Amino acid sequence: MGMDLSEKKSVLGRTLEDIERYGERGTAYIGKVVMSAGEKPVLGRKILLDVAKPHLILICGKRGGGKSFSMAVLLEEMARQPPEIRNRLSVIVIDTVGIFWTLKIPDRRNPAELADWDLKADKTNVKVLVPKGRLDFYQKNGLPVDGAFTIKVSEIGAEEWLALFKLTWKDAEGVLLARVLERVRETLGTLYGLDELIAETKKDDESEKLARQALANRFEVAKVWGLFEKEGTKMKDLAAPGEITIIDVSAYRQAIGMQGTRDIIVGLIGKKLFEERMLFRKEEEVKVIKGLKRESSMPIVWMFIDEAHMFMPKDEDNIALQVLLEWVRVGRQPGLSLVLATQRPNKLHPDAISQADLFISHRLTAQPDIEAVAELRPSYMAQDFGKYYQEMPRSKGFAVVLDDNTEKMWLIKMRPRFSWDGGVTASAFTD
């Protein structure tokens, strides 16, 4: 008798050589292949995705189509890697909607569906950090938060402050800002906070009183955000081996004057991690040359970014864009992976689409989005993307998966989640 199709497995994101060498080790079980897409789709072989080596993964789909769900499935799988793999990985999630804290809670609503997949409800070990200024809100409402996240003030350069305050070098406040930063660094080095910047601004005698007041007021407003501190969260605490750290930036989603704070968070974290991984990569290579194991005190880093088109827009610049483009273009060599999710691939920087080696797409209905993806994918992909989307079952959880490593395309159903889905559409019904 032949093997049951549901027992067969395919590993995506790996060369044939690595599949032969490592088998299923260091993979994430993400779903099953759709054999026939009728009202009750027939499912076949399991699809596993490599998480042991760096990748650029793009997850697309219209609102409510399953992007966040797919990100959560990947996170659940990464948390369940054997210790020898898990401790070589560090995962940071930029949560723009405030939904990934529910990974901490087992989903006991659909035991029958989980049983069909030979799975059961379970919580996922994640560390949730929120900006210090929002910590009280989360704690009062009983939301499971592990700590506060802040940015060290001295790590913010003049360009970042200008972008945050929507100033230019031509503005009187912009000129004053550059001078204040220079003087504070001369006297205090890297240990200063917003209070020191405000004091230096107020005593500047080369600027107009109006400019001094305006800049001091901007710094005062920044204090209210509860994001900036003299000490700040250390990068080694964010990129800890074997940990999944969720940074909830949803508090800054719609707040007036605070939209740029998310870009600063992503830009600074991305920049620091890039610099540190480049150094540790050299340490690993030296060990290999000496005949030792390829290891260092800093793990391979995965950064998950929801609503990625906000941080990597196609036709405008921001503080995060240039940093993330570095990750996209050369990040895999030092060990930096990106998982980008977007409902608007048409608005996403084209490099993020063309450089992705793994592509997961839930249903897309807007023609510009379908065309943006189809145009920038490899030439070997002759299949009509629109046709694939038309054939996709309309219920949630189905996706087209494209793997550049094997040059194959699959229609799959994502596996159900173990943990509570915080991304379900809100409803007026209370049951």
Secondary structure, DSSP 8 states (H G I E B T S, - for coil): ----GGG-EEEES--HHHHHHHTTTTEEEEEEEEEE-SSS-EEEEEEEEE-SS--EEEEE-STTSSHHHHHHHHHHHHHTS-HHHHTTEEEEEEESSS-GGGGGSB--S-HHHHHHTT--------EEEEEGGGHHHHHHTT----EEE-EEGGG--HHHHHHHHT--TTSHHHHHHHHHHHHHHHHHTT---HHHHHHHHHT-SSS-HHHHHHHHHHHHHHHHTT-EESS---HHHHT-TT-EEEEE-GGGSS-TT-HHHHHHHHHHHHHHHHHHHHHHHHHHHHHHHTT--S--SS-EEEEEESSGGGTSBSS---HHHHHHHHHHHHTTTTTEEEEEEES-GGGB-HHHHHT-SEEEE-----HHHHHHHHHHS-TT--S-HHHHHHHS-SSTTEEEEEETTTTEEEEEEE---SB--TTS---S---
